[in-house]
Amino acid sequence: MRNVPGAAKGFGALVAAALMAVSMAASAQNAKIKVRDGWTPGGLQAAWFYAMGKNMFAARGIDLEFDDGTGSPVAAQLVAAGQYDMAHADLSVMAVARTKGMKLISVAGLLRNTTLAVFVPKDSGIKTIKDLVGKQVLYTATSMEAPYLAALAKAGGVSKEQIDFLNVDAQAKISTYTAGRGDGMITTVPFGAPIVNPRRPSNTIEFSNYGLILPGTGIFIRESDLADAKKAKALETVVAVYLQAWTEIIGGREAEAADLIMKQRPEAKLNRDSLIDQIKIHYPYLHTQNTKGKPLGWQAPDDWARTIVSMEAAGLMPAGAKPGDFFTNRMIQN
């Protein structure tokens, strides 16, 4: 076969043009999305680190920035202010923020049942909220529990002032408690139990036993972004990848997820076994009676109605709210 310089040059130009077109298309489809977490790295964040570690977001055209958090209220404020596109944080905190004027809305509910509890030493004899009168309880002012301290105390038949609630930084709260300080400590059961119990064996006084029926962690965004078709599509893609990652993890990849968390957050010095336990302890909270048979992430109006009743009774939101004010399932794929 004879070489034809002109033809080769022409073919090369076509290839170059085609590659440029593909590159431009990929660039056009790429969307930068910033996510603020509500807390520090742990089993609850498994899907994010799993998906990032396996390049699942990039494969769908998403340039994802995922930042650790210092509490759900802070995450809500940052999203409302436009500094982040979405938050992976406590939905009950989001609901309170919305009633105060922050136009936020939940697009996926991961944990549907209340996970908050007061951890107390097994040998303390503390069994009820009333038993905490005069006792020191560690909490974090910027975390999800902060808005509910007065409501919890009231539900237990005492006032907030009768309990010595001590604000401790999110990074130091559990280590402070396990070191022996404080008579109790508030955090979520799935996050706290695997870390706390080996060091300071504890019982839990769960918020749900005192009528605080609150949705747990989910994903929320600014409601205005639902009207922006391009932005909404990118956010929907993030939700889809996140839920796909959870589905794969639940299918038996907990250890792989734990390894990917540790690889991406080596400075956190996390324990692999504790991470695996944290991931698995979340599973009972993934569904309620109202969401059985529905896709992961789908939110039930009846669950939100129950939450509204609890929060109104506790004085955490004004009367008259409706379930549809706080969530949408339009980003959940059947």
N, C-alpha and C positions, 0 to 999 in steps of 0.2 A: 504494500500500500504506500502510495506517495504521500509525503507531508505537504499540506497546503497551508502555508503560514497565515494567509489571510483568513481562512476558515477557522484555524485554531484560535487566532486572535479574536475572531467574532464570537466563537463558542465561549472563550474565557470571559469576554465582556458580558455575555448572557448569564453565565454562572455568577459572576460578581454582582450583577444587577439583581439576580434572584436572591442571593444571600443577603444583599442590602435590604431588599423588600421584606424578607423574613425577619431580619433584625429590627426593622422599623415596626413591623406588625407586633413583634414580641414586646418592643418598647411601649407601643401604644396600649397594649393590653395590660402592661404592668401597673399595679396600683400599690401605692405606699399606704399601709395601714398601721397606725400606732395603737397598741393595746396596753392599758394600765391594769395590772393585777391589784387585787385587794390586799394581798398578804405576801409573806416571804415564801421562797420555793419549798414545795413539799408534794405529797401525793396528790393533793387537789389540783395541782398545776400539771399533772402528768401528761395530759393530752397536748398541751402547748409544746412542751419540750420533746415529746415523742414526734409530733408533726414537724417541728423545726429541725430536729435531728435527722429526720428522714426526707427533708426537703419537700414535704407535701404541700406547703403553701407556695413555694417557688414554682412547683410544677403546675399550679393553677393560676399563675400570673400575679401572685401576691408577694410584695416586698414587705414582710412583717417585721415590725419592731415590737418586742414584748418586754415590758419593764416591770420589775418586782414592785410591790406596793408596801405601804405603811398603814393600811386601813381602808375599809370600804368607803367611809365618808370622804376621805381625801380623793379616792378614785372617782367618786361621783362628781365632786367639785371640778376636778381636772377635765373630765369629759364634758360637763356642762359648759365649761369655759372655752372649749374648743382646743385644748392642748393635747387631747387624745381623741381618737375616733371611737373607741369602745372600751368598756371596762369588763373585766372578769372579776366580779365582786358580789357582795351580798345584795340580793334583790329587795329585801325588806328595807335596807338603808336607802336603796334607790327609790322605793315607794315614798318614804318619808321626805326625801329630797324633792321629789316631784310635787308633793303637796305644798312645799315651800317655794315653789316657783321655778325649779330646775326642770326643763322640758326633756326629761329622759324617759326611755321606754325599754322594757325587757324584750329581747328577741329570741332568747333561749334560756330555759330553766334546767340547770343540771341537777342540783340538790333540791328536792321538792318539800322535804320535811325539815323541821328545826334541828340544827346540829349543835347549837350553843348549850353550854352547861357550865356549872361551877364545879371545879375539881376540888375535892377535900380529902385530906389524908385518911386512909382506912381506919387508923386507930384514933381518930379525933373525936368520934362520937357525934359528929355533925351529920344530920340527916335531912334537915329542912331549912328553908330560908330563915325561919325564926331562930334557928340554932346559930345563925351567923351574926346575930346582934352582938355588938362589941368586938367582933372579930375583924381581922384585916384580910381583905379580898383584893387580889391583884387583878387589874384590868388595863386596857390600853385605850386612852381617850380618843384616839383617831381610828379605832377599830369598830367592827360591826356591833359589839355589845354595848358601846357607850350610850346610845340613845335609849336603851331599854332598862337601865339600872333602876330608875325610879319605879317603872312599871313592874319589874320583877319583885322588888321589895314590897310594893303595895299588894301584889297578888299573894305574897307570902304572909301578909298581915302585919307588916312593919313599915317603917319609913326608910328612905334612902339614907337619911342622916344617922340612923341607928347602926348602920354598918360602915366600917372603916374601909371604904373603897380607895385603893392606892393606885394611882396612874403609873404604869411602868412602860417603857419603850417596847415596841413590838418585838424588836430583836432580842430583848433581854427578859421578857416576861416569863417564859417557860423555864429558862435556866435559873432565874431568880427563885421561882417556886420549887423546882427540884433540888435546889441548894438548901432548902429548909426554911426559906423566908415566907411569911404569910400563912394565914390559916385556910386560904382558898385561892383559887385562880380561875379566871373565866377564859375559855377558848372553846373551839369546836371539838366534839368528841373524836371524829376521824383524824383530825390533825394532831390533837394532844395526846390521846391515849397511848399510842405506840412509843412516844417519847417520854411521857411522864411516868407511866407505871413501872418500867424497869428501875427507875431512880427514886421515885417517891410514890409507892403504891397508893392509889386513890380511888375513891368512889365518886360518882357524879350526881349532881342535882340538876336535872335537865329543865331548861326553860319551858319546854312543851308541857311538862307536868303542872305548870302554873298558868296555863291558858295562853301562853305566848306562842301561837301557831304561826310561824314565820317561814317564808320561802328562804332557802339557803342560796348558795352561789349560782349565778347564771351570767349571761352576757347582756349588757345594756348599752344603748347608743343614744345620741340625740334624736329626738323624734323628727326634727326637720330633715335629717338625712334620708328618711324614707321617701321624701318627695323628689330627691335627686336620683334619677334612674341609674346613672353610672356609679355613683357612690354606693347606692343601695345594693347594686349587683356585687360590688367588691366586698361589702360587708357580709352579704349573704354567702359569698364564697368562703370567707373566713369561718363563718358559723358552720358551714357544711364540712370543711376540713377538720375543724375542732371536734365535731360530733363523730366523724369517721374515725378519727384517732382514738376517741374514747371507745368506740365499738371494737376496734382492733385490740385495744388494751384489755378490755373486759373479756375478750375471747381467749385470753391466756398469755398476754404479752406484758404482764405486770413487771417482770424482772427486766425486760428490755427497756421498758419505760423508765424504771428506776435508774438504770445505767445511763440513759440519755440525760436524765435530770442532773446526775452527778457529773457527767462529762461537761455539761454546759454551765454548771454553777459550782466549780470545784472549790471556790472560796467559801461556800456555805458549809463545807465539811459535813455533809449529810451522811446518815447511816443507811446503807442499802436495805437491810432487813426492815428497818423502821419505815422506809419509803414504800416498800412492797406492802407492808401491813396497812399503812395509811391509805393506799390506793384501794385495797380490798374492803376496808372498813367503810368506805364511802358507798359501796354498792347498795346497801339497804335503804339509802336515802334517795336513790335515783328515781323512784316511782312512788306514787300514792295510789289509792284505790281508784282515783279519778283519771289517772294517766296510764293505767295498765292497758297494754295492747296498742298504745300510741308510740310514735317514734321518740327516741331519746331527744330531749330538749323541748318537746311539746308541752305547753302549759294549759292547765285546765281552768276554765272560768270559775268552777266551784271551789277550787283550791284558793284562788285569789279572793273569792267572796269570803271565805273563812278567815283569811288573813286580814281583810279589811275589818271584819267584825272584831277580831282580837286587837287590832291596832287602834280602832276607834274607842274600844272599851278601856284601853290603856292610856288614852289621851295622846296618842302619838300621831294622829291625823284627824282632821275635822270630819264631821259626819257628812254623808252624801256622796262619798266616792263610789265609783263603779269599777268592777273588774277590768273592763275594757280600757280604762284609763291608763293601766299600768303595763300592758303587754300586747304583743301581737305574735301570731304563729306563722306569719307570711314567709318567714325565712327558714321554716322547718320543712324539709323535703320528705314527703311520704314514700 
